[in-house]
Amino acid sequence: MPATTCLYDQVLSLLRQSSNARDLRHLKALAWMVTALVCSGRLSLPQWEAYVPSRARQAQSTERRWQRFLGNRRVRVKSLYVPLVLAAIHRWQGRRLYLALDTTVLWNRYCRIHLTVTCCGRAVPLLWRVLEHPSATVSTKRYLPMLRLAHRLLQSYPDVMVLADRGFANHDLLEWLSQSRWHYCLRLPSDVVVQGPRRHPVKVGYLCTPKGEARLYEGVGIWSEGRWRCNLVLAHVKGVEEPWAVITDESPSLNTLWQYALRFRVEELFLDSKSGVFELEASGIRSAPALERLYLVAAIAILDGTTQGMAVQLDGLRCQVDPHWRRGISYLNIGLRWLKGAVNKGRTLLQLIALFTVDPEPCFASKKAEAHYYDRIWFSRIQSLCCQPTPGQSA
């Protein structure tokens, strides 16, 4: 029996229990693709041949099997993946759920829109969409359907906050967020006009604080008409090149900055999938629908590896795969190392668990990195100001 069969059996069992598939053959092909990805560490179809048992004598025959899956319109990405991630976050129903919205560009040709769940120093994919679009800036109509679907899926989660960078701050998104009753932390571009901090409308860039200082504005109006009233936090965090201007619907505080900083965890996810752990850029695939299905393989591997790593941590087995005295690598890397050990060294596959709501052991590569992390969020001066609407503005 091939050594990869034990991992394949676990992935297939997970898919059969949770996913809504029209055809069992889709699940079997997907389970083998996830298994081959975990073992090879590359999203490259030719690299998977050595890890999948088959009666085919030509490597091209095996590769065509994966190409048929990626080109099959009957393979529904959301039906296969969404039940898995909802089962992984079911313990978060009584806690705040942070969703990071971001984009990344592949080969200056495709744009992948991501909606992720931030958890324990990393982000886990929730929903995604691939467009043939050469820029990371996309219109609201491209990602609002994804947010609407997420809102339906997360109806049992009353406390959700959306985190997004400067490219997403616009009227349509704020209007939708106000209707959905989700909270938000959005970064503003420096050329956005705000009303309230000064006697006359002024661009955010002119309100920048000196390094190490923060200002908290309550009740500012944004854009030239001052239509939207929200709270603004301006800060120049130590160790960050550009100052932050973050708007939120909650009371402005330093906690606003901490919450917005959770958005950067999606950057680690992009690194893991594009060039770090799975090397998506080595796939050679040039089709938006095929890239969506290929990323399904990566998303399941990320979710499976992360939950397996958390199970390793919970069982006190981390030191077998992590050489650091304290946790020094992500749960994804811990889980992937354990899964590869199950294939190559006969380790026991652990029972998959839900994602941690609280990280029992935050990850730092060294004591110096830990000290630097906590030291750079200090401020020498903090101002809190309340802005009154000018005549003609809505309160």
C-alpha positions as CSV (number, residue, x, y, z in Angstrom):
1,M,0.0,0.0,0.0
2,P,1.5,3.4,-0.9
3,A,2.6,5.6,2.0
4,T,0.4,8.4,0.7
5,T,-2.8,6.4,1.1
6,C,-3.3,7.2,4.8
7,L,-3.2,10.9,4.1
8,Y,-5.5,10.4,1.1
9,D,-8.0,8.5,3.2
10,Q,-8.1,11.2,5.8
11,V,-8.6,14.0,3.2
12,L,-11.3,12.0,1.3
13,S,-13.1,11.2,4.6
14,L,-13.1,14.9,5.4
15,L,-14.5,15.8,2.0
16,R,-17.2,13.2,2.1
17,Q,-18.4,14.3,5.5
18,S,-18.6,18.0,4.9
19,S,-18.5,18.9,1.2
20,N,-21.5,18.9,-1.1
21,A,-20.3,17.2,-4.2
22,R,-22.3,16.1,-7.2
23,D,-19.9,13.4,-8.2
24,L,-17.8,11.1,-5.9
25,R,-15.1,11.1,-8.6
26,H,-14.6,14.8,-8.0
27,L,-13.9,14.2,-4.4
28,K,-11.4,11.4,-5.1
29,A,-9.5,13.4,-7.6
30,L,-9.5,16.4,-5.3
31,A,-8.3,14.3,-2.4
32,W,-5.4,13.0,-4.4
33,M,-4.5,16.5,-5.6
34,V,-4.4,17.7,-2.0
35,T,-2.3,14.7,-0.9
36,A,0.2,15.3,-3.8
37,L,0.4,19.0,-3.0
38,V,1.2,18.3,0.7
39,C,3.9,15.8,-0.2
40,S,5.4,17.8,-3.1
41,G,4.9,21.3,-1.7
42,R,4.3,22.7,-5.2
43,L,1.2,23.7,-7.1
44,S,2.7,22.1,-10.2
45,L,0.7,19.4,-11.9
46,P,3.8,17.5,-13.3
47,Q,5.3,17.3,-9.8
48,W,2.3,15.3,-8.4
49,E,2.8,12.2,-10.5
50,A,5.3,10.5,-8.1
51,Y,2.8,10.7,-5.1
52,V,-0.4,9.3,-6.7
53,P,-0.8,5.6,-7.4
54,S,-2.1,4.9,-10.9
55,R,-2.3,2.3,-13.6
56,A,-1.3,4.9,-16.1
57,R,2.1,4.3,-17.7
58,Q,2.6,7.8,-19.1
59,A,3.1,10.9,-16.9
60,Q,1.0,12.8,-19.3
61,S,-2.0,10.6,-18.6
62,T,-1.9,11.5,-14.9
63,E,-1.4,15.2,-15.6
64,R,-4.5,15.2,-17.9
65,R,-6.5,13.8,-15.0
66,W,-5.8,17.0,-13.1
67,Q,-6.3,19.2,-16.1
68,R,-9.8,17.7,-16.6
69,F,-10.6,18.5,-13.0
70,L,-9.4,22.1,-13.3
71,G,-11.4,22.5,-16.5
72,N,-14.6,20.8,-15.4
73,R,-17.4,23.3,-15.0
74,R,-19.4,20.9,-12.8
75,V,-16.8,21.2,-10.1
76,R,-18.3,23.8,-7.7
77,V,-15.6,25.4,-5.6
78,K,-17.9,26.9,-3.0
79,S,-19.9,23.7,-2.5
80,L,-16.7,21.7,-1.9
81,Y,-14.8,24.2,0.3
82,V,-17.3,26.4,2.2
83,P,-18.7,23.5,4.4
84,L,-15.1,22.7,5.4
85,V,-14.2,26.1,6.6
86,L,-17.5,26.7,8.4
87,A,-17.0,23.5,10.3
88,A,-13.4,24.7,11.2
89,I,-14.7,28.0,12.7
90,H,-17.9,26.8,14.4
91,R,-16.3,27.6,17.8
92,W,-16.1,31.3,16.9
93,Q,-19.9,31.9,17.1
94,G,-19.6,33.6,20.5
95,R,-16.5,35.7,19.6
96,R,-15.6,38.4,17.1
97,L,-14.8,37.1,13.7
98,Y,-12.2,39.2,11.7
99,L,-12.5,39.0,7.9
100,A,-9.7,40.4,5.8
101,L,-10.5,41.6,2.3
102,D,-7.6,41.9,-0.1
103,T,-6.3,41.2,-3.6
104,T,-3.1,39.8,-5.1
105,V,-1.9,39.8,-8.7
106,L,-0.5,36.8,-10.6
107,W,1.9,37.3,-13.5
108,N,0.5,40.9,-14.1
109,R,-2.5,39.2,-15.7
110,Y,-4.8,37.7,-13.1
111,C,-6.2,39.3,-9.9
112,R,-7.3,37.0,-7.0
113,I,-9.8,38.6,-4.6
114,H,-9.6,37.1,-1.2
115,L,-11.9,37.1,1.9
116,T,-10.1,35.4,4.7
117,V,-10.6,34.6,8.4
118,T,-7.7,35.8,10.6
119,C,-6.6,33.3,13.2
120,C,-3.5,32.8,15.3
121,G,-1.1,34.9,13.4
122,R,-2.3,33.7,10.0
123,A,-5.3,33.9,7.7
124,V,-7.4,31.0,6.5
125,P,-9.2,31.3,3.1
126,L,-13.0,31.7,3.3
127,L,-14.0,32.8,-0.2
128,W,-12.0,33.9,-3.3
129,R,-12.5,34.8,-6.9
130,V,-10.0,35.0,-9.8
131,L,-10.4,37.7,-12.5
132,E,-8.4,38.3,-15.7
133,H,-7.5,41.8,-14.5
134,P,-3.9,43.2,-14.5
135,S,-4.4,45.4,-11.5
136,A,-4.8,44.8,-7.7
137,T,-7.5,47.6,-7.7
138,V,-10.9,46.3,-8.5
139,S,-14.4,47.8,-8.6
140,T,-16.9,47.2,-5.9
141,K,-19.2,45.2,-8.1
142,R,-16.4,42.6,-8.4
143,Y,-16.3,41.7,-4.7
144,L,-19.7,42.8,-3.3
145,P,-21.3,39.5,-4.4
146,M,-18.6,37.7,-2.4
147,L,-19.4,39.8,0.7
148,R,-23.1,39.1,0.3
149,L,-22.5,35.4,0.2
150,A,-20.3,35.6,3.3
151,H,-23.0,37.5,5.0
152,R,-25.5,34.7,4.3
153,L,-23.0,32.0,5.4
154,L,-22.2,33.8,8.6
155,Q,-25.7,34.7,9.8
156,S,-25.0,32.8,13.1
157,Y,-22.0,35.0,13.8
158,P,-23.4,38.3,15.2
159,D,-20.0,40.0,15.7
160,V,-18.0,40.3,12.4
161,M,-15.5,43.0,11.5
162,V,-14.2,43.6,7.9
163,L,-10.6,44.7,7.5
164,A,-9.4,46.2,4.2
165,D,-6.7,48.4,2.8
166,R,-6.9,51.7,1.0
167,G,-8.2,50.3,-2.3
168,F,-11.5,49.3,-0.8
169,A,-12.5,52.5,0.9
170,N,-15.5,53.8,-1.1
171,H,-19.2,54.8,-0.8
172,D,-20.6,51.5,-2.1
173,L,-18.7,49.4,0.4
174,L,-19.6,51.6,3.4
175,E,-23.2,51.6,2.4
176,W,-23.3,47.9,2.2
177,L,-21.5,47.5,5.6
178,S,-24.0,49.9,7.2
179,Q,-26.8,47.7,5.9
180,S,-25.2,44.4,6.9
181,R,-24.4,45.7,10.4
182,W,-20.9,44.3,10.2
183,H,-18.2,46.4,11.8
184,Y,-15.2,47.7,9.8
185,C,-11.7,49.0,9.9
186,L,-10.7,50.5,6.6
187,R,-7.6,52.4,5.7
188,L,-8.0,55.6,3.8
189,P,-5.8,56.9,1.0
190,S,-3.9,60.1,1.7
191,D,-5.9,62.1,-0.9
192,V,-9.4,61.5,0.7
193,V,-11.0,64.7,1.9
194,V,-12.3,64.7,5.5
195,Q,-14.4,67.3,7.3
196,G,-14.4,68.1,10.9
197,P,-10.7,68.0,12.1
198,R,-10.2,71.5,10.7
199,R,-12.4,74.5,9.9
200,H,-12.4,73.6,6.2
201,P,-12.3,70.3,4.4
202,V,-8.7,68.9,4.3
203,K,-7.0,65.8,2.8
204,V,-6.0,63.1,5.2
205,G,-2.4,63.5,4.1
206,Y,-2.3,66.9,5.7
207,L,-3.4,65.5,9.1
208,C,-0.5,63.0,9.4
209,T,1.0,62.7,12.8
210,P,4.7,62.8,13.7
211,K,6.3,59.4,14.2
212,G,5.3,57.9,17.5
213,E,2.1,59.9,17.9
214,A,-1.6,59.1,17.4
215,R,-4.8,61.2,17.1
216,L,-8.3,59.9,17.6
217,Y,-11.1,61.8,15.8
218,E,-14.8,61.1,16.6
219,G,-17.5,62.0,14.2
220,V,-15.6,63.1,11.0
221,G,-17.2,63.4,7.6
222,I,-15.3,61.8,4.7
223,W,-15.2,62.8,1.1
224,S,-16.0,66.2,-0.2
225,E,-19.7,66.1,0.5
226,G,-19.2,64.8,4.1
227,R,-21.9,62.2,3.6
228,W,-20.5,59.5,5.7
229,R,-19.9,60.1,9.4
230,C,-17.4,57.8,11.0
231,N,-14.5,57.8,13.4
232,L,-10.9,58.3,12.3
233,V,-7.6,57.1,13.9
234,L,-4.4,58.7,12.6
235,A,-1.1,57.2,13.7
236,H,2.5,56.8,12.7
237,V,3.5,53.5,14.2
238,K,7.2,52.9,15.0
239,G,8.8,50.7,12.4
240,V,6.2,51.5,9.8
241,E,7.2,53.6,6.8
242,E,3.8,55.3,6.1
243,P,1.3,56.7,8.6
244,W,-2.0,55.0,9.0
245,A,-5.4,56.7,8.6
246,V,-8.1,54.1,9.6
247,I,-11.8,54.7,9.8
248,T,-14.1,52.6,11.9
249,D,-17.8,52.5,13.0
250,E,-16.7,51.9,16.6
251,S,-15.2,54.3,19.2
252,P,-11.7,55.4,18.1
253,S,-9.0,54.0,20.2
254,L,-5.6,52.3,20.0
255,N,-7.5,49.0,19.8
256,T,-8.6,50.2,16.3
257,L,-5.0,50.1,15.2
258,W,-4.5,46.7,16.6
259,Q,-7.6,45.4,14.8
260,Y,-6.6,46.9,11.5
261,A,-3.1,45.4,11.9
262,L,-4.7,41.9,11.8
263,R,-5.2,42.6,8.1
264,F,-1.5,42.1,7.4
265,R,-1.9,38.4,8.3
266,V,-3.3,37.9,4.8
267,E,0.1,38.9,3.4
268,E,1.5,35.7,5.0
269,L,-1.2,33.7,3.3
270,F,-0.3,35.2,-0.1
271,L,3.4,34.5,0.6
272,D,2.5,30.9,1.5
273,S,0.5,30.2,-1.6
274,K,2.4,32.2,-4.2
275,S,6.0,31.6,-3.5
276,G,6.5,30.3,0.0
277,V,5.0,27.0,0.8
278,F,3.1,26.0,-2.3
279,E,4.6,28.0,-5.1
280,L,1.4,28.8,-7.0
281,E,3.4,30.9,-9.5
282,A,5.1,27.6,-10.7
283,S,1.8,26.1,-11.8
284,G,1.9,27.5,-15.4
285,I,-1.9,27.7,-15.6
286,R,-3.3,30.7,-17.5
287,S,-7.1,30.5,-17.0
288,A,-9.2,32.3,-14.4
289,P,-11.7,29.4,-13.8
290,A,-8.8,26.8,-13.7
291,L,-6.9,29.0,-11.2
292,E,-10.0,29.2,-9.0
293,R,-10.2,25.4,-8.9
294,L,-6.4,25.1,-8.4
295,Y,-6.6,27.4,-5.5
296,L,-9.3,25.1,-4.0
297,V,-6.6,22.5,-3.7
298,A,-4.3,25.0,-1.9
299,A,-7.1,26.2,0.3
300,I,-8.0,22.7,1.5
301,A,-4.3,22.0,2.1
302,I,-3.9,25.2,4.1
303,L,-7.0,24.4,6.2
304,D,-6.0,20.8,6.7
305,G,-2.4,21.7,7.5
306,T,-3.4,24.5,9.9
307,T,-5.9,22.3,11.9
308,Q,-3.4,19.4,11.9
309,G,-0.7,21.8,13.3
310,M,-3.1,22.9,16.0
311,A,-3.8,19.3,16.9
312,V,0.0,18.7,17.2
313,Q,0.3,21.7,19.5
314,L,-2.7,20.6,21.6
315,D,-1.2,17.1,22.0
316,G,2.2,18.4,23.1
317,L,4.0,17.0,20.0
318,R,5.2,20.3,18.5
319,C,8.9,19.7,19.5
320,Q,9.0,16.8,17.1
321,V,8.7,19.0,14.1
322,D,9.6,22.5,15.4
323,P,13.2,23.0,16.5
324,H,12.4,26.2,18.5
325,W,12.1,26.1,22.3
326,R,8.9,28.0,22.0
327,R,6.7,27.9,18.9
328,G,8.7,29.5,16.1
329,I,6.8,28.5,13.0
330,S,3.2,28.8,11.9
331,Y,0.6,26.1,12.6
332,L,0.4,25.6,8.9
333,N,4.1,24.7,8.7
334,I,3.8,22.5,11.8
335,G,0.9,20.7,10.3
336,L,2.6,20.2,6.9
337,R,5.7,18.8,8.5
338,W,3.6,16.4,10.6
339,L,1.6,15.3,7.5
340,K,4.8,14.7,5.6
341,G,6.2,12.7,8.6
342,A,3.0,10.6,8.5
343,V,3.8,9.7,4.9
344,N,7.6,9.3,5.2
345,K,8.2,8.3,8.8
346,G,5.0,6.5,9.8
347,R,3.7,9.2,12.2
348,T,0.1,8.9,13.3
349,L,-2.4,11.3,11.6
350,L,-4.1,13.2,14.4
351,Q,-7.8,13.9,14.7
352,L,-8.6,17.2,13.0
353,I,-9.9,19.9,15.3
354,A,-11.6,23.3,15.0
355,L,-9.4,26.4,14.6
356,F,-8.2,27.9,17.9
357,T,-10.2,30.9,19.1
358,V,-7.3,31.9,21.3
359,D,-3.6,31.1,20.4
360,P,-2.2,29.2,23.3
361,E,1.4,30.0,22.2
362,P,2.0,33.0,19.9
363,C,4.7,32.5,17.3
364,F,8.0,34.3,17.5
365,A,11.2,33.2,15.7
366,S,13.3,34.6,18.5
367,K,13.2,36.7,21.8
368,K,14.5,39.6,19.8
369,A,11.6,39.4,17.3
370,E,9.1,39.2,20.2
371,A,10.6,42.2,21.9
372,H,10.5,44.2,18.7
373,Y,6.9,43.2,18.1
374,Y,5.7,44.5,21.4
375,D,8.0,47.5,21.5
376,R,7.0,49.2,18.3
377,I,3.3,49.9,19.2
378,W,4.2,52.5,21.9
379,F,3.1,56.1,21.4
380,S,4.7,59.1,23.0
381,R,1.6,61.3,22.5
382,I,-2.1,60.5,22.0
383,Q,-4.8,63.1,21.3
384,S,-8.6,62.5,21.3
385,L,-10.8,65.0,19.5
386,C,-14.5,65.2,18.9
387,C,-15.6,66.7,15.6
388,Q,-18.9,68.6,15.2
389,P,-20.6,68.5,11.8
390,T,-20.6,71.8,9.9
391,P,-23.9,73.3,8.8
392,G,-25.4,71.4,5.9
393,Q,-23.8,68.1,6.9
394,S,-25.7,65.1,8.2
395,A,-24.9,64.2,11.8
